[in-house]
Amino acid sequence: MLDLGLLLIRLVVGLSFMAHGAQKLFGSFGGHGLKGTGGFFESIGIKPGVAMALLAGLAEFAGGALFAAGLFTPLAGAALAGTMLVAIFKVHAPNGFWAANNGYELNLTLLAVAVGVALTGAGAYSLDAYFF
């Protein structure tokens, strides 16, 4: 049952990160694409905005795909954790903990999941288990 639980966590979290990455990269799902995300990044001091939006989008999209598949899981978890750390410290921390106030509650939860799965491993239902 542990392996099934890890698969469920990886799929939900990984696919959610992929969707957020697609918002940044392609403007999918109501996102603003690279130009819009880059402008937001510039407004909060992350420069150069478009290049950093590209890196963030790639980390979320590719990291989410790898996380969901359970392939190179420690690397995927690190990429996802990195994006959450930036989100916490550059966007959400001034608003306090609660997500209802645009705080860092959700980002911290996703950070813990990414690091936790990276440390424990992806489980038997993963490409890591198949290849390694």
Order of alpha helices (4+ residues) and beta strands (2+ residues): alpha-alpha-alpha-alpha-alpha-alpha
